[in-house]
Amino acid sequence: MVLEKLISLPGLLIAIIFHELAHGYTAYKLGDPTAKESGRLTINPLKHIDVVGFLFMLIFRFGWAKPVPINPSYFKHRKRDTILVSLAGPMTNFIIAIISALIISANFIENAIIIDILVITLWYNIMLGVFNLLPFPPLDGSKIIASILPEKWEYKFYKYERYFYLILVFLIISDTIDKILGPLINMSLNILLKIVT
């Protein structure tokens, strides 16, 4: 069990760090210095880890990181740039998953532990990417949905987002989230296999 958790650590840290770094860096390139000023444009895991969320991911393979602070008022095109920043994290996870799959499929690594680390890295990145695209606050998918809506509905979405957040909490507590994530993760893995083979 201890060995399994130790092998899980590199993949989990890679998934979390680069997900959050992608959000912050994309926002910075679009004119928002908030993440940079908060010291979040770094690969230092201590800057990105939420202790409870990290333990949940390590134990239950499901959790969260410390959100990168974003201030959309800096964006020239608020809606478009918010979508780009929100997509940056999950897309980075999918890219890392593809790279991991390509390395595995190349068959030049013989060390079983390294292969296990790559497989877990692939899985965590797929899981984190898919999970964050769900349309429930505070996940990235909710910000994408809100930014697509007309401003009148966007305002109402953010006004009542705490109730949508409760839906996510209920889905997690009731284990219903697994029934949603499972098929989406499997679909993503099938797409990934088609890309790398």
Helices and strands as residue ranges (DSSP letters): H 2-29, H 34-37, G 45-47, H 51-60, G 72-74, H 78-105, H 112-132, H 140-148, H 151-159, H 161-173, H 176-196
